[in-house]
Every structure is written in C-alpha cells, then in structure tokens.
Amino acid sequence: FPTSPRTAADRNNRFFFAWVQSDLSGQSDVYMAILSSSGQVLKNAFQVTDSAGTGESYFSPALTHLDNGGVMLAYSVNTGAAQPLGYQIFDTNGGLVQAESRITYPDQRTRGKDMVQLSGGSVLVSWIDENTHHVHYSMLSKAGSVWSSGAVFELTPGYQLGAINVSVTSDIYDHGIITWAAELGNRTLNYALGTPSG
C-alpha cells in the first residue's frame, strides 16, 4: 500500500510523484511516476530503491525540481543500525542521472525531510533526527556532473523542544528558510533563515 506521497513539477512542467510502497513483510521501497500537466502518464510507476536486494528499508521521501530539468529525490534508509539520508538524481524523462549517494553522520536517524533548490544552484535539504528531535541540514552542490553533500549542521538545540514536521523553502534573496514545529513546551512554530552558502 502507498504512503508518504510527495510531488514536484520540473521546469518542463512534468509532474513527478514519489511515494513509499510497503509489503506484508514490513520491507518498504520508494517508487516514482511522471505525469504531464494534463494528466497524461509519461512514465508509469517504477521502483527507485531495492529493499529485496539490500535488506534495507526506504521511507520518508522528499522531492525538489532542478533548474536544468528533472528532480532530486531524497529519502531515509533503515539499515538496521543507523538511518542515513540517501539521494538520487533523475532527468525530465525519469532516467537515472546519478545513483544513490548518502549523507551520513554518527548515530543518525533521519526522518521528516524537505528540500529545495536555491536560485544559485545548491540544494538545501533538512530533516529531523529521531534520536535528538533536533533539526539538521546540509547543502548539496554540483561539481561537473556530480552532486555531493557538504557538512551536516544541527540547528541550535536550545531553540528546539521536540522538533517535528520540517518544511523548507527559499526567498528572492536566495536564503534558505527552514520551518519546524516544536512538540514540547509551548508547541510553537519556529523558523530559521540561512545564507545561500548554508
């Protein structure tokens, strides 16, 4: 059954849909499909990850469009120990441009992520770490044809009382804006403004 749907439209106005499909054994994979703005199916549902081959489970996807067409897809990976963040790049036809790379740091348990490409070209991705319930983020940049992640940052813990449900966007000045809800305390809605360099 499908869960955790995400949608992004690329510069060619093609709609990319991503979701998690789980089986009765508890294994889960990320799938995608592409539709035109009129609803025509351009690419039927296809499997992006391979839990059967890796023994891992994949969940909590996020999508953002890229300025040259196509999308970047990110998701969490349950390895049985840590939960790193994986990402892949697809062109406007759904062809794989860059196979999975992972953002890792000690004892990580990523969940609830969101991402956006800034006008300068970098992609801001943010997530909640389940161990600390703190917001983390990283900037991904492209060198030649390869996308890679920079350092992982944790927002100041003192401003986070059980962070949940992160959301990311950008403004006209190319700042990244991270918004999250605090589950504890006064249950506030919080945001942080970042420079284009992260």
Salt bridges, closest charged atoms under 4 A:
GLU56 OE1 - ARG102 NH2 2.68
GLU100 OE1 - ARG102 NE 2.66
GLU130 OE1 - ARG109 NE 3.70
GLU130 OE2 - ARG111 NE 2.29
GLU154 OE2 - HIS134 ND1 2.51
ASP171 OD2 - HIS175 ND1 2.97
